[in-house]
Amino acid sequence: MILPRTLRPVVGLFIAFLLALGVPVVASAAPENVRVVTYDAGQSAEFRDAVDAGAKVWNDNVQNVKFEPANGGAADVVVLADDGWPRTEMRGLGEGTVWMGRQAVNEGHDTIRIAAHELGHILGLPDNRTGVCEDLMSGASAGPTCTNSKPNPDEIAEVERNFADGVRMAPRLFTEDVLALR
């Protein structure tokens, strides 16, 4: 559907208002340059379903980038399981390695929140240790009772900007300073 030029700003503001309220908005067409980020969760052991759910969280909340499982060949993101703390090595925007660490799970942290948080790093988001559960990138600082896996409007907007603008990001290792959280 093509909107008259005079209605476009009104419709745009209405959609922004709905998104700010957390109402899912389905567009009739995807953005022209949706970046697909493939991921391989084949080595994520018991976290496979959580990784898929974390990818779905992002797919349900952003439009400029989509996570898709890799179908053979190299993946942009490899997800592993280990006994340490969850962490992400971002090699560039949309590329890297995620470790789903069992230490956080053993301390009671939600696996889907962990997966969505670590995938947020792949999308260019830094840690933001606010201690607020509604902030996905607050990570473990929100405590083990926090199960929110949905990014907040600011986090969504930053990811949308990163992928709309083709931001270049330097490689970085995101780790949680577990001792500082206690």
PyRosetta script that sets phi, psi and omega in degrees:
from pyrosetta import init, pose_from_sequence

init()
pose = pose_from_sequence("MILPRTLRPVVGLFIAFLLALGVPVVASAAPENVRVVTYDAGQSAEFRDAVDAGAKVWNDNVQNVKFEPANGGAADVVVLADDGWPRTEMRGLGEGTVWMGRQAVNEGHDTIRIAAHELGHILGLPDNRTGVCEDLMSGASAGPTCTNSKPNPDEIAEVERNFADGVRMAPRLFTEDVLALR")
pose.set_psi(1, 131.9)
pose.set_omega(1, 178.3)
pose.set_phi(2, -102.2)
pose.set_psi(2, 124.1)
pose.set_omega(2, -179.4)
pose.set_phi(3, -89.1)
pose.set_psi(3, 145.9)
pose.set_omega(3, 173.2)
pose.set_phi(4, -60.5)
pose.set_psi(4, 146.7)
pose.set_omega(4, -176.2)
pose.set_phi(5, -53.9)
pose.set_psi(5, -35.5)
pose.set_omega(5, -177.3)
pose.set_phi(6, -72.0)
pose.set_psi(6, -24.2)
pose.set_omega(6, -179.2)
pose.set_phi(7, -88.8)
pose.set_psi(7, -18.4)
pose.set_omega(7, -175.1)
pose.set_phi(8, -56.8)
pose.set_psi(8, -47.1)
pose.set_omega(8, 179.2)
pose.set_phi(9, -63.4)
pose.set_psi(9, -36.8)
pose.set_omega(9, -179.9)
pose.set_phi(10, -64.8)
pose.set_psi(10, -46.6)
pose.set_omega(10, 179.2)
pose.set_phi(11, -64.1)
pose.set_psi(11, -41.5)
pose.set_omega(11, 178.3)
pose.set_phi(12, -60.4)
pose.set_psi(12, -44.5)
pose.set_omega(12, 178.2)
pose.set_phi(13, -65.1)
pose.set_psi(13, -39.2)
pose.set_omega(13, 178.7)
pose.set_phi(14, -63.1)
pose.set_psi(14, -43.6)
pose.set_omega(14, 178.7)
pose.set_phi(15, -64.7)
pose.set_psi(15, -42.8)
pose.set_omega(15, 177.7)
pose.set_phi(16, -60.6)
pose.set_psi(16, -39.9)
pose.set_omega(16, 178.2)
pose.set_phi(17, -63.1)
pose.set_psi(17, -45.3)
pose.set_omega(17, 178.8)
pose.set_phi(18, -62.4)
pose.set_psi(18, -42.5)
pose.set_omega(18, 178.9)
pose.set_phi(19, -63.4)
pose.set_psi(19, -40.4)
pose.set_omega(19, 178.8)
pose.set_phi(20, -62.4)
pose.set_psi(20, -31.7)
pose.set_omega(20, 177.6)
pose.set_phi(21, -80.2)
pose.set_psi(21, -8.1)
pose.set_omega(21, -179.4)
pose.set_phi(22, 87.0)
pose.set_psi(22, 12.0)
pose.set_omega(22, 178.8)
pose.set_phi(23, -80.1)
pose.set_psi(23, 125.1)
pose.set_omega(23, 177.9)
pose.set_phi(24, -64.0)
pose.set_psi(24, 133.8)
pose.set_omega(24, 179.6)
pose.set_phi(25, -121.6)
pose.set_psi(25, 125.2)
pose.set_omega(25, 179.7)
pose.set_phi(26, -101.3)
pose.set_psi(26, 121.6)
pose.set_omega(26, 178.9)
pose.set_phi(27, -83.8)
pose.set_psi(27, 153.5)
pose.set_omega(27, 179.3)
pose.set_phi(28, -75.8)
pose.set_psi(28, -21.5)
pose.set_omega(28, 178.8)
pose.set_phi(29, -142.6)
pose.set_psi(29, 144.0)
pose.set_omega(29, 178.2)
pose.set_phi(30, -75.1)
pose.set_psi(30, 155.0)
pose.set_omega(30, 174.7)
pose.set_phi(31, -56.0)
pose.set_psi(31, 153.0)
pose.set_omega(31, -175.7)
pose.set_phi(32, -59.3)
pose.set_psi(32, -39.7)
pose.set_omega(32, -172.4)
pose.set_phi(33, -114.9)
pose.set_psi(33, 56.9)
pose.set_omega(33, 177.7)
pose.set_phi(34, -67.8)
pose.set_psi(34, 125.2)
pose.set_omega(34, 178.4)
pose.set_phi(35, -90.4)
pose.set_psi(35, 128.3)
pose.set_omega(35, 176.4)
pose.set_phi(36, -95.7)
pose.set_psi(36, 126.3)
pose.set_omega(36, 175.9)
pose.set_phi(37, -111.5)
pose.set_psi(37, 115.7)
pose.set_omega(37, 180.0)
pose.set_phi(38, -87.3)
pose.set_psi(38, 146.4)
pose.set_omega(38, 178.0)
pose.set_phi(39, -133.8)
pose.set_psi(39, 147.4)
pose.set_omega(39, 178.2)
pose.set_phi(40, -117.2)
pose.set_psi(40, 107.4)
pose.set_omega(40, 179.4)
pose.set_phi(41, -101.3)
pose.set_psi(41, 16.5)
pose.set_omega(41, -177.1)
pose.set_phi(42, -63.8)
pose.set_psi(42, -20.7)
pose.set_omega(42, 179.3)
pose.set_phi(43, -110.5)
pose.set_psi(43, 20.1)
pose.set_omega(43, -178.1)
pose.set_phi(44, -92.6)
pose.set_psi(44, 6.4)
pose.set_omega(44, 174.3)
pose.set_phi(45, 51.2)
pose.set_psi(45, -127.8)
pose.set_omega(45, -175.0)
pose.set_phi(46, -68.8)
pose.set_psi(46, -5.5)
pose.set_omega(46, -177.9)
pose.set_phi(47, -94.8)
pose.set_psi(47, 3.3)
pose.set_omega(47, -175.1)
pose.set_phi(48, -53.7)
pose.set_psi(48, -49.6)
pose.set_omega(48, -179.8)
pose.set_phi(49, -64.5)
pose.set_psi(49, -37.1)
pose.set_omega(49, 178.5)
pose.set_phi(50, -65.9)
pose.set_psi(50, -38.9)
pose.set_omega(50, 178.6)
pose.set_phi(51, -64.7)
pose.set_psi(51, -45.9)
pose.set_omega(51, 177.4)
pose.set_phi(52, -59.8)
pose.set_psi(52, -41.2)
pose.set_omega(52, 179.3)
pose.set_phi(53, -67.4)
pose.set_psi(53, -39.0)
pose.set_omega(53, 177.4)
pose.set_phi(54, -63.7)
pose.set_psi(54, -39.8)
pose.set_omega(54, 176.5)
pose.set_phi(55, -64.4)
pose.set_psi(55, -40.5)
pose.set_omega(55, 179.0)
pose.set_phi(56, -63.8)
pose.set_psi(56, -37.4)
pose.set_omega(56, 177.2)
pose.set_phi(57, -55.0)
pose.set_psi(57, -48.5)
pose.set_omega(57, 179.8)
pose.set_phi(58, -67.0)
pose.set_psi(58, -42.1)
pose.set_omega(58, 179.9)
pose.set_phi(59, -61.3)
pose.set_psi(59, -32.4)
pose.set_omega(59, -179.9)
pose.set_phi(60, -78.4)
pose.set_psi(60, -13.9)
pose.set_omega(60, -172.2)
pose.set_phi(61, -118.0)
pose.set_psi(61, -12.8)
pose.set_omega(61, 179.3)
pose.set_phi(62, -129.0)
pose.set_psi(62, 158.2)
pose.set_omega(62, -177.4)
pose.set_phi(63, -116.7)
pose.set_psi(63, -24.5)
pose.set_omega(63, -174.8)
pose.set_phi(64, -82.4)
pose.set_psi(64, -8.6)
pose.set_omega(64, 180.0)
pose.set_phi(65, -146.4)
pose.set_psi(65, 145.4)
pose.set_omega(65, 177.6)
pose.set_phi(66, -136.1)
pose.set_psi(66, 135.7)
pose.set_omega(66, 172.4)
pose.set_phi(67, -86.4)
pose.set_psi(67, 135.8)
pose.set_omega(67, 173.9)
pose.set_phi(68, -136.0)
pose.set_psi(68, 140.9)
pose.set_omega(68, 175.6)
pose.set_phi(69, -61.9)
pose.set_psi(69, 140.8)
pose.set_omega(69, 177.5)
pose.set_phi(70, -73.5)
pose.set_psi(70, 137.4)
pose.set_omega(70, 177.8)
pose.set_phi(71, -110.5)
pose.set_psi(71, 78.7)
pose.set_omega(71, -177.5)
pose.set_phi(72, 75.3)
pose.set_psi(72, 160.9)
pose.set_omega(72, -179.8)
pose.set_phi(73, 75.8)
pose.set_psi(73, -172.3)
pose.set_omega(73, -177.6)
pose.set_phi(74, -76.0)
pose.set_psi(74, 146.1)
pose.set_omega(74, 176.2)
pose.set_phi(75, -110.7)
pose.set_psi(75, 153.1)
pose.set_omega(75, 175.6)
pose.set_phi(76, -68.8)
pose.set_psi(76, -33.7)
pose.set_omega(76, -177.2)
pose.set_phi(77, -129.9)
pose.set_psi(77, 131.1)
pose.set_omega(77, 174.4)
pose.set_phi(78, -112.2)
pose.set_psi(78, 132.5)
pose.set_omega(78, -179.9)
pose.set_phi(79, -113.3)
pose.set_psi(79, 126.8)
pose.set_omega(79, -177.3)
pose.set_phi(80, -119.5)
pose.set_psi(80, 161.5)
pose.set_omega(80, 173.2)
pose.set_phi(81, -115.6)
pose.set_psi(81, 140.8)
pose.set_omega(81, 172.5)
pose.set_phi(82, -152.4)
pose.set_psi(82, -178.7)
pose.set_omega(82, -176.1)
pose.set_phi(83, -91.8)
pose.set_psi(83, 1.0)
pose.set_omega(83, -179.5)
pose.set_phi(84, -85.2)
pose.set_psi(84, -158.6)
pose.set_omega(84, 178.2)
pose.set_phi(85, -89.7)
pose.set_psi(85, 146.4)
pose.set_omega(85, 178.1)
pose.set_phi(86, -57.7)
pose.set_psi(86, 144.6)
pose.set_omega(86, -179.7)
pose.set_phi(87, -161.2)
pose.set_psi(87, 164.5)
pose.set_omega(87, -179.0)
pose.set_phi(88, -138.2)
pose.set_psi(88, 133.5)
pose.set_omega(88, 170.5)
pose.set_phi(89, -107.9)
pose.set_psi(89, 109.2)
pose.set_omega(89, 179.1)
pose.set_phi(90, -93.0)
pose.set_psi(90, 121.8)
pose.set_omega(90, 178.7)
pose.set_phi(91, -90.9)
pose.set_psi(91, -15.3)
pose.set_omega(91, 179.6)
pose.set_phi(92, 172.8)
pose.set_psi(92, 169.3)
pose.set_omega(92, -178.9)
pose.set_phi(93, -58.0)
pose.set_psi(93, 120.1)
pose.set_omega(93, 179.2)
pose.set_phi(94, 83.3)
pose.set_psi(94, 11.6)
pose.set_omega(94, -177.9)
pose.set_phi(95, -139.2)
pose.set_psi(95, 138.9)
pose.set_omega(95, 175.2)
pose.set_phi(96, 159.3)
pose.set_psi(96, -166.3)
pose.set_omega(96, 179.5)
pose.set_phi(97, -126.9)
pose.set_psi(97, 136.2)
pose.set_omega(97, 176.8)
pose.set_phi(98, -116.1)
pose.set_psi(98, 135.0)
pose.set_omega(98, 173.1)
pose.set_phi(99, -111.3)
pose.set_psi(99, 120.7)
pose.set_omega(99, 174.6)
pose.set_phi(100, -89.6)
pose.set_psi(100, 92.2)
pose.set_omega(100, -175.0)
pose.set_phi(101, -79.0)
pose.set_psi(101, 134.3)
pose.set_omega(101, -178.9)
pose.set_phi(102, -72.1)
pose.set_psi(102, -20.2)
pose.set_omega(102, -178.1)
pose.set_phi(103, -59.4)
pose.set_psi(103, -44.8)
pose.set_omega(103, 179.8)
pose.set_phi(104, -65.9)
pose.set_psi(104, -40.1)
pose.set_omega(104, 179.4)
pose.set_phi(105, -65.0)
pose.set_psi(105, -41.6)
pose.set_omega(105, 177.9)
pose.set_phi(106, -63.2)
pose.set_psi(106, -25.0)
pose.set_omega(106, 177.4)
pose.set_phi(107, -90.0)
pose.set_psi(107, 3.0)
pose.set_omega(107, 173.2)
pose.set_phi(108, 101.6)
pose.set_psi(108, 4.3)
pose.set_omega(108, -179.5)
pose.set_phi(109, -75.7)
pose.set_psi(109, 145.8)
pose.set_omega(109, -175.8)
pose.set_phi(110, -73.0)
pose.set_psi(110, 129.6)
pose.set_omega(110, -175.4)
pose.set_phi(111, -67.2)
pose.set_psi(111, -36.3)
pose.set_omega(111, 179.7)
pose.set_phi(112, -70.4)
pose.set_psi(112, -40.1)
pose.set_omega(112, 175.7)
pose.set_phi(113, -60.6)
pose.set_psi(113, -42.9)
pose.set_omega(113, 178.8)
pose.set_phi(114, -59.7)
pose.set_psi(114, -48.8)
pose.set_omega(114, -178.2)
pose.set_phi(115, -61.5)
pose.set_psi(115, -47.0)
pose.set_omega(115, -179.7)
pose.set_phi(116, -63.7)
pose.set_psi(116, -39.8)
pose.set_omega(116, 178.0)
pose.set_phi(117, -61.9)
pose.set_psi(117, -49.9)
pose.set_omega(117, -178.0)
pose.set_phi(118, -66.1)
pose.set_psi(118, -37.5)
pose.set_omega(118, 175.8)
pose.set_phi(119, -67.0)
pose.set_psi(119, -28.4)
pose.set_omega(119, 174.2)
pose.set_phi(120, -59.6)
pose.set_psi(120, -36.6)
pose.set_omega(120, 175.8)
pose.set_phi(121, -63.2)
pose.set_psi(121, -40.9)
pose.set_omega(121, 178.3)
pose.set_phi(122, -59.6)
pose.set_psi(122, -31.5)
pose.set_omega(122, -179.7)
pose.set_phi(123, -85.7)
pose.set_psi(123, 4.6)
pose.set_omega(123, 174.3)
pose.set_phi(124, 99.0)
pose.set_psi(124, 7.4)
pose.set_omega(124, -179.0)
pose.set_phi(125, -89.0)
pose.set_psi(125, 135.6)
pose.set_omega(125, 176.0)
pose.set_phi(126, -86.1)
pose.set_psi(126, 169.3)
pose.set_omega(126, 170.8)
pose.set_phi(127, -66.4)
pose.set_psi(127, 145.7)
pose.set_omega(127, 179.2)
pose.set_phi(128, -139.8)
pose.set_psi(128, 80.6)
pose.set_omega(128, -170.4)
pose.set_phi(129, -74.3)
pose.set_psi(129, 69.5)
pose.set_omega(129, -179.6)
pose.set_phi(130, -82.9)
pose.set_psi(130, -20.6)
pose.set_omega(130, -173.8)
pose.set_phi(131, 79.7)
pose.set_psi(131, 2.4)
pose.set_omega(131, -177.3)
pose.set_phi(132, -93.9)
pose.set_psi(132, 123.9)
pose.set_omega(132, -176.8)
pose.set_phi(133, -62.2)
pose.set_psi(133, -32.8)
pose.set_omega(133, -179.0)
pose.set_phi(134, -69.6)
pose.set_psi(134, -14.6)
pose.set_omega(134, 177.4)
pose.set_phi(135, -93.2)
pose.set_psi(135, 103.7)
pose.set_omega(135, -178.5)
pose.set_phi(136, -55.6)
pose.set_psi(136, -40.3)
pose.set_omega(136, -175.5)
pose.set_phi(137, -80.4)
pose.set_psi(137, 5.3)
pose.set_omega(137, 171.8)
pose.set_phi(138, -74.1)
pose.set_psi(138, -15.9)
pose.set_omega(138, 174.5)
pose.set_phi(139, 56.3)
pose.set_psi(139, -137.9)
pose.set_omega(139, -175.4)
pose.set_phi(140, -68.3)
pose.set_psi(140, -16.2)
pose.set_omega(140, -179.2)
pose.set_phi(141, -63.7)
pose.set_psi(141, -19.6)
pose.set_omega(141, 177.9)
pose.set_phi(142, -79.3)
pose.set_psi(142, -7.8)
pose.set_omega(142, 177.4)
pose.set_phi(143, 89.7)
pose.set_psi(143, 161.2)
pose.set_omega(143, -176.1)
pose.set_phi(144, -70.9)
pose.set_psi(144, -14.6)
pose.set_omega(144, 178.9)
pose.set_phi(145, -80.7)
pose.set_psi(145, -13.2)
pose.set_omega(145, -179.8)
pose.set_phi(146, -77.2)
pose.set_psi(146, 124.3)
pose.set_omega(146, 178.6)
pose.set_phi(147, -117.1)
pose.set_psi(147, 7.0)
pose.set_omega(147, -179.5)
pose.set_phi(148, -64.1)
pose.set_psi(148, 122.5)
pose.set_omega(148, 178.4)
pose.set_phi(149, -112.8)
pose.set_psi(149, 6.0)
pose.set_omega(149, -176.7)
pose.set_phi(150, -95.8)
pose.set_psi(150, 132.9)
pose.set_omega(150, 175.6)
pose.set_phi(151, -68.5)
pose.set_psi(151, 149.8)
pose.set_omega(151, 177.9)
pose.set_phi(152, -81.3)
pose.set_psi(152, 170.5)
pose.set_omega(152, -177.2)
pose.set_phi(153, -57.2)
pose.set_psi(153, -36.6)
pose.set_omega(153, 179.2)
pose.set_phi(154, -67.3)
pose.set_psi(154, -40.1)
pose.set_omega(154, 178.8)
pose.set_phi(155, -65.7)
pose.set_psi(155, -42.3)
pose.set_omega(155, 177.4)
pose.set_phi(156, -60.4)
pose.set_psi(156, -47.5)
pose.set_omega(156, -178.2)
pose.set_phi(157, -62.1)
pose.set_psi(157, -38.8)
pose.set_omega(157, -180.0)
pose.set_phi(158, -66.3)
pose.set_psi(158, -41.5)
pose.set_omega(158, 177.4)
pose.set_phi(159, -64.3)
pose.set_psi(159, -43.8)
pose.set_omega(159, 178.8)
pose.set_phi(160, -58.7)
pose.set_psi(160, -43.7)
pose.set_omega(160, 178.6)
pose.set_phi(161, -64.4)
pose.set_psi(161, -44.0)
pose.set_omega(161, -179.3)
pose.set_phi(162, -54.4)
pose.set_psi(162, -45.6)
pose.set_omega(162, -174.9)
pose.set_phi(163, -86.1)
pose.set_psi(163, -27.4)
pose.set_omega(163, 176.1)
pose.set_phi(164, -70.2)
pose.set_psi(164, -36.5)
pose.set_omega(164, -176.1)
pose.set_phi(165, -92.9)
pose.set_psi(165, -4.9)
pose.set_omega(165, -178.6)
pose.set_phi(166, 61.6)
pose.set_psi(166, 42.2)
pose.set_omega(166, -177.8)
pose.set_phi(167, -57.3)
pose.set_psi(167, 138.5)
pose.set_omega(167, 174.1)
pose.set_phi(168, -97.2)
pose.set_psi(168, 131.6)
pose.set_omega(168, -179.5)
pose.set_phi(169, -124.5)
pose.set_psi(169, 139.3)
pose.set_omega(169, 178.2)
pose.set_phi(170, -74.7)
pose.set_psi(170, 149.9)
pose.set_omega(170, 175.3)
pose.set_phi(171, -55.7)
pose.set_psi(171, 145.6)
pose.set_omega(171, -178.2)
pose.set_phi(172, -157.1)
pose.set_psi(172, 145.3)
pose.set_omega(172, 174.9)
pose.set_phi(173, -104.6)
pose.set_psi(173, 121.5)
pose.set_omega(173, 178.0)
pose.set_phi(174, -101.6)
pose.set_psi(174, 115.9)
pose.set_omega(174, 176.9)
pose.set_phi(175, -129.0)
pose.set_psi(175, 153.9)
pose.set_omega(175, 178.6)
pose.set_phi(176, -93.3)
pose.set_psi(176, 128.5)
pose.set_omega(176, 174.9)
pose.set_phi(177, -82.8)
pose.set_psi(177, 86.7)
pose.set_omega(177, -172.9)
pose.set_phi(178, -58.8)
pose.set_psi(178, -41.7)
pose.set_omega(178, -178.1)
pose.set_phi(179, -65.1)
pose.set_psi(179, -33.9)
pose.set_omega(179, -179.9)
pose.set_phi(180, -69.1)
pose.set_psi(180, -21.8)
pose.set_omega(180, -178.2)
pose.set_phi(181, -81.8)
pose.set_psi(181, -13.4)
pose.set_omega(181, -176.0)
pose.set_phi(182, -94.5)
pose.dump_pdb("model.pdb")
